[in-house]
Structure formats: C-alpha cells, structure tokens
Amino acid sequence: MLQQDEQKIIKQFGRRIRTLRKERGWSISDLSHEGELDAGYLGKVERGKVNPGLIYITALARAFEMEIWDLLKY
C-alpha cells in the first residue's frame, strides 16, 4: 500500500495533468489522441488512482509540447 506522501504526490500530479488539459480546452479523448495514450488510464492518472511510469510521463510531456521537468512542476 502506498504511503500518504506518495498518494499525495500522485494526486497532485493528476491535478496538474487535468489543469494543463483544461487550459488547452482538451477533453480526455483529445489528450489521449495527442499523446497516443489510453483514455481510461489517463482518467485514472488525473484522478490520482495510478502512478504513471516514466515512459507515460514522457508521452504526456510530448503531448503538451513541454519538457518533462516542466510537466513535473506543480
């Protein structure tokens, strides 16, 4: 089971992804298309239900056209 600090980080990251997506006026489907990502999994990321791996985070950064370290700033 994840520690509270880890769960907090995962939820913060999910909120960051949701905020960036909404700032662009994208639906989850739009972001999944841009990043070639599964929409169902993406929804879980945004809700802080899963801990995405580095490859997935890299795909998100590419979809948002930003450097990975900028994506992780929140």
Backbone as CSV, one residue per row, in Angstrom:
resi,resn,N_x,N_y,N_z,CA_x,CA_y,CA_z,C_x,C_y,C_z
1,MET,0.838,-1.180,0.000,0.000,0.000,0.000,0.887,1.249,0.000
2,LEU,0.457,2.264,-0.724,1.240,3.488,-0.821,1.174,4.294,0.471
3,GLN,2.270,4.934,0.781,2.318,5.835,1.919,1.509,7.087,1.599
4,GLN,1.091,7.807,2.625,0.298,9.015,2.431,1.027,10.037,1.570
5,ASP,2.330,10.222,1.783,3.088,11.192,0.982,3.091,10.803,-0.491
6,GLU,3.234,9.510,-0.765,3.230,9.043,-2.144,1.867,9.270,-2.785
7,GLN,0.813,8.983,-2.056,-0.538,9.196,-2.577,-0.768,10.678,-2.864
8,LYS,-0.264,11.534,-2.007,-0.415,12.978,-2.195,0.278,13.422,-3.480
9,ILE,1.480,12.922,-3.722,2.227,13.275,-4.930,1.482,12.812,-6.175
10,ILE,0.960,11.601,-6.149,0.229,11.052,-7.294,-1.024,11.881,-7.575
11,LYS,-1.733,12.280,-6.534,-2.926,13.116,-6.708,-2.561,14.504,-7.230
12,GLN,-1.468,15.084,-6.732,-1.025,16.397,-7.216,-0.667,16.325,-8.696
13,PHE,0.020,15.266,-9.081,0.387,15.107,-10.485,-0.868,14.994,-11.350
14,GLY,-1.828,14.224,-10.898,-3.087,14.081,-11.634,-3.800,15.408,-11.813
15,ARG,-3.826,16.216,-10.752,-4.451,17.546,-10.846,-3.685,18.416,-11.835
16,ARG,-2.368,18.288,-11.863,-1.540,19.057,-12.804,-1.910,18.692,-14.244
17,ILE,-2.045,17.417,-14.509,-2.398,16.962,-15.858,-3.780,17.491,-16.238
18,ARG,-4.743,17.378,-15.331,-6.098,17.867,-15.600,-6.086,19.370,-15.876
19,THR,-5.349,20.122,-15.076,-5.266,21.580,-15.264,-4.688,21.922,-16.627
20,LEU,-3.578,21.285,-16.991,-2.953,21.551,-18.290,-3.897,21.195,-19.436
21,ARG,-4.584,20.080,-19.291,-5.525,19.649,-20.332,-6.656,20.663,-20.489
22,LYS,-7.223,21.088,-19.385,-8.342,22.032,-19.440,-7.902,23.406,-19.935
23,GLU,-6.680,23.818,-19.603,-6.160,25.095,-20.101,-6.115,25.106,-21.623
24,ARG,-5.917,23.941,-22.198,-5.866,23.834,-23.661,-7.243,23.594,-24.272
25,GLY,-8.247,23.434,-23.427,-9.599,23.181,-23.918,-9.774,21.773,-24.453
26,TRP,-8.934,20.855,-24.001,-8.969,19.478,-24.479,-9.843,18.611,-23.592
27,SER,-10.488,17.643,-24.205,-11.154,16.582,-23.465,-10.099,15.508,-23.167
28,ILE,-10.464,14.550,-22.345,-9.547,13.427,-22.106,-9.279,12.711,-23.420
29,SER,-10.291,12.602,-24.245,-10.121,11.959,-25.554,-9.111,12.717,-26.417
30,ASP,-9.181,14.053,-26.381,-8.234,14.866,-27.150,-6.796,14.607,-26.681
31,LEU,-6.600,14.618,-25.362,-5.257,14.394,-24.828,-4.780,12.985,-25.122
32,SER,-5.671,12.017,-25.015,-5.264,10.642,-25.306,-4.839,10.509,-26.765
33,HIS,-5.525,11.229,-27.654,-5.158,11.214,-29.074,-3.800,11.898,-29.290
34,GLU,-3.628,13.069,-28.695,-2.371,13.820,-28.847,-1.160,13.018,-28.363
35,GLY,-1.336,12.332,-27.235,-0.219,11.591,-26.650,-0.194,10.126,-26.983
36,GLU,-1.168,9.677,-27.812,-1.308,8.261,-28.146,-1.380,7.438,-26.859
37,LEU,-2.281,7.884,-25.959,-2.435,7.277,-24.642,-3.848,6.731,-24.496
38,ASP,-4.018,5.738,-23.655,-5.324,5.160,-23.388,-6.146,6.129,-22.539
39,ALA,-7.334,6.473,-23.010,-8.181,7.460,-22.327,-8.609,6.979,-20.941
40,GLY,-8.898,5.697,-20.794,-9.304,5.163,-19.499,-8.191,5.283,-18.471
41,TYR,-6.980,4.934,-18.879,-5.833,5.045,-17.977,-5.562,6.509,-17.666
42,LEU,-5.679,7.364,-18.654,-5.467,8.791,-18.463,-6.427,9.351,-17.420
43,GLY,-7.674,8.907,-17.444,-8.644,9.316,-16.437,-8.205,8.905,-15.040
44,LYS,-7.635,7.714,-14.929,-7.133,7.248,-13.632,-5.939,8.081,-13.174
45,VAL,-5.098,8.480,-14.116,-3.961,9.347,-13.775,-4.487,10.662,-13.220
46,GLU,-5.435,11.261,-13.912,-5.982,12.550,-13.478,-6.654,12.461,-12.108
47,ARG,-7.250,11.327,-11.802,-7.918,11.160,-10.505,-6.954,10.705,-9.410
48,GLY,-5.691,10.507,-9.771,-4.701,10.085,-8.783,-4.867,8.650,-8.343
49,LYS,-5.407,7.818,-9.214,-5.653,6.412,-8.881,-4.506,5.492,-9.274
50,VAL,-3.635,5.967,-10.165,-2.488,5.163,-10.617,-1.229,6.020,-10.598
51,ASN,-0.117,5.361,-10.499,1.191,6.006,-10.512,1.815,5.762,-11.888
52,PRO,1.749,6.743,-12.795,2.256,6.520,-14.154,3.776,6.406,-14.170
53,GLY,4.264,5.584,-15.072,5.694,5.388,-15.226,6.342,6.488,-16.060
54,LEU,7.640,6.437,-16.131,8.419,7.458,-16.830,8.072,7.545,-18.310
55,ILE,7.861,6.433,-18.965,7.514,6.442,-20.392,6.179,7.146,-20.598
56,TYR,5.225,6.883,-19.718,3.913,7.520,-19.799,4.026,9.018,-19.550
57,ILE,4.797,9.397,-18.556,5.006,10.819,-18.246,5.692,11.517,-19.414
58,THR,6.620,10.848,-20.052,7.292,11.406,-21.225,6.298,11.629,-22.359
59,ALA,5.381,10.690,-22.564,4.354,10.834,-23.606,3.441,12.014,-23.294
60,LEU,3.102,12.204,-22.022,2.282,13.355,-21.634,3.009,14.662,-21.929
61,ALA,4.278,14.728,-21.568,5.063,15.944,-21.825,5.099,16.238,-23.321
62,ARG,5.277,15.216,-24.116,5.309,15.390,-25.572,3.952,15.906,-26.073
63,ALA,2.864,15.360,-25.540,1.524,15.791,-25.953,1.294,17.266,-25.618
64,PHE,1.799,17.695,-24.467,1.649,19.089,-24.053,2.725,19.997,-24.655
65,GLU,3.625,19.405,-25.439,4.729,20.133,-26.071,5.536,20.904,-25.028
66,MET,5.960,20.172,-23.997,6.777,20.778,-22.951,7.845,19.782,-22.515
67,GLU,8.850,20.299,-21.877,9.897,19.435,-21.345,9.340,18.676,-20.148
68,ILE,9.853,17.491,-19.927,9.343,16.651,-18.854,9.463,17.334,-17.492
69,TRP,10.545,18.051,-17.246,10.722,18.703,-15.949,9.705,19.842,-15.753
70,ASP,9.256,20.458,-16.849,8.212,21.477,-16.738,6.864,20.835,-16.406
71,LEU,6.635,19.659,-16.933,5.410,18.944,-16.623,5.356,18.585,-15.131
72,LEU,6.494,18.318,-14.552,6.556,17.888,-13.158,6.550,19.052,-12.171
73,LYS,6.527,20.283,-12.661,6.455,21.452,-11.778,5.007,21.692,-11.375
74,TYR,4.750,21.586,-10.097,3.402,21.871,-9.585,3.474,22.229,-8.139
